[in-house]
Amino acid sequence: MDLTNNKIIVESLTEYEVKLDQFIKNKELILLCQYNETILSHEILNNIIRTHESVVIYGKLYKNKYFYIDPAYFNEAKKLPPDSYKTIVDTIIEE
């Protein structure tokens, strides 16, 4: 069963990431979330990238210029197209 295209899973994972980031914001913690880009859909990865101020891509830490948390947890009007994942990753690692 392909769970990466399940809308409930996409929304739940994104909401979890947002809440986790908010929970640790004022704590002395460092968390590293790991996701396999060959398994997860680009829609999920796009949303996850947007929930983190910094991201590790291919083993290197970057300040995330796409960081944004929509109060409505990425409502339909704010979603990026799934095919934008590669562009996002390439743009982040260019600098």
C-alpha positions as CSV (number, residue, x, y, z in Angstrom):
1,M,0.0,0.0,0.0
2,D,1.4,3.4,-1.0
3,L,0.9,5.7,2.1
4,T,2.7,8.7,0.6
5,N,-0.3,9.7,-1.5
6,N,-2.8,9.4,1.4
7,K,-4.1,12.9,2.2
8,I,-4.6,12.1,5.9
9,I,-1.0,11.0,6.3
10,V,0.3,14.0,4.4
11,E,-1.7,16.4,6.6
12,S,-1.0,14.5,9.9
13,L,2.8,14.3,9.3
14,T,3.0,18.0,8.4
15,E,0.9,19.0,11.4
16,Y,3.1,16.8,13.6
17,E,6.3,18.6,12.3
18,V,4.8,22.0,12.9
19,K,3.7,21.1,16.5
20,L,7.1,19.5,17.3
21,D,9.0,22.6,16.1
22,Q,6.7,24.8,18.2
23,F,7.2,22.5,21.2
24,I,11.0,22.6,21.1
25,K,11.3,26.3,20.1
26,N,12.4,27.6,23.5
27,K,14.1,24.5,24.8
28,E,17.7,23.6,24.7
29,L,17.2,20.7,22.3
30,I,18.4,19.8,18.8
31,L,16.3,17.4,16.8
32,L,17.1,15.9,13.5
33,C,14.1,14.6,11.4
34,Q,15.1,12.2,8.7
35,Y,13.1,11.4,5.6
36,N,13.9,9.3,2.6
37,E,13.3,11.2,-0.6
38,T,13.1,8.0,-2.6
39,I,10.2,6.8,-0.5
40,L,8.1,9.8,0.4
41,S,6.1,11.9,-2.1
42,H,7.4,15.3,-3.0
43,E,4.3,16.9,-1.6
44,I,5.1,15.5,1.8
45,L,8.8,16.6,1.5
46,N,7.8,20.1,0.3
47,N,5.6,20.5,3.4
48,I,8.2,19.1,5.8
49,I,10.9,21.4,4.4
50,R,8.7,24.4,4.9
51,T,8.2,23.6,8.6
52,H,12.0,23.8,9.5
53,E,14.2,26.8,9.9
54,S,17.2,24.8,9.0
55,V,17.5,21.6,7.0
56,V,20.2,19.0,6.4
57,I,20.3,18.0,2.7
58,Y,22.8,15.3,1.6
59,G,24.6,15.6,4.9
60,K,25.1,19.4,5.0
61,L,23.3,21.9,7.2
62,Y,21.5,24.8,5.5
63,K,19.4,27.8,6.6
64,N,16.1,27.2,5.0
65,K,14.9,30.1,2.8
66,Y,11.6,28.3,2.3
67,F,10.8,28.2,6.0
68,Y,7.2,29.2,6.5
69,I,4.4,28.0,8.8
70,D,1.0,28.7,7.6
71,P,-1.5,29.1,10.5
72,A,-3.8,26.8,8.6
73,Y,-1.1,24.1,8.3
74,F,-0.7,24.5,4.5
75,N,-4.2,25.0,3.3
76,E,-4.9,24.3,-0.4
77,A,-4.1,27.9,-1.5
78,K,-0.6,27.8,0.0
79,K,0.6,24.3,-1.2
80,L,3.5,24.1,-3.5
81,P,3.2,21.8,-6.5
82,P,4.7,18.4,-5.9
83,D,7.1,18.8,-8.8
84,S,8.8,21.8,-7.0
85,Y,10.7,19.6,-4.6
86,K,13.8,19.3,-6.7
87,T,13.8,23.1,-7.3
88,I,13.5,23.8,-3.6
89,V,16.3,21.5,-2.7
90,D,18.6,22.8,-5.4
91,T,17.9,26.4,-4.4
92,I,18.6,25.7,-0.8
93,I,22.0,24.0,-1.4
94,E,23.2,26.6,-4.0
95,E,24.5,29.0,-1.5
